Amino acid sequence: MSERRDKFRIIYDMLCSIKDKGGRIKPTHLMYKANLSHSKMQIYLKELTVKSMVEEEETKDGKRYKITDEGIKLINEYKKIKEFTDSFGF
């Protein structure tokens, strides 16, 4: 059985999904790439927006989410933590 993702891992996956799509993503694409239900995605997006890691944009094609410098900073710091813990076998 696979492990469940914790909140921090879900946020990391969401931010990476946005970054991997060129820094902007449609809500439906984010939902599928981060493997979340719509309601859960909305909860996490609200938190990421409040913490200035993601910005919501209205375009002529609809809503998109944009990663900010703070979001990219979190991705980079998470990678450092992951490398550190992996080096000790955790």
Secondary structure, DSSP 4 states (H G I P E B T S, - for coil): -PPPPPHHHHHHHHHHHHHHTTTEE-HHHHHHHTT--HHHHHHHHHHHHHTTSEEEEEETTEEEEEE-HHHHHHHHHHHHHHHHHHHTT-
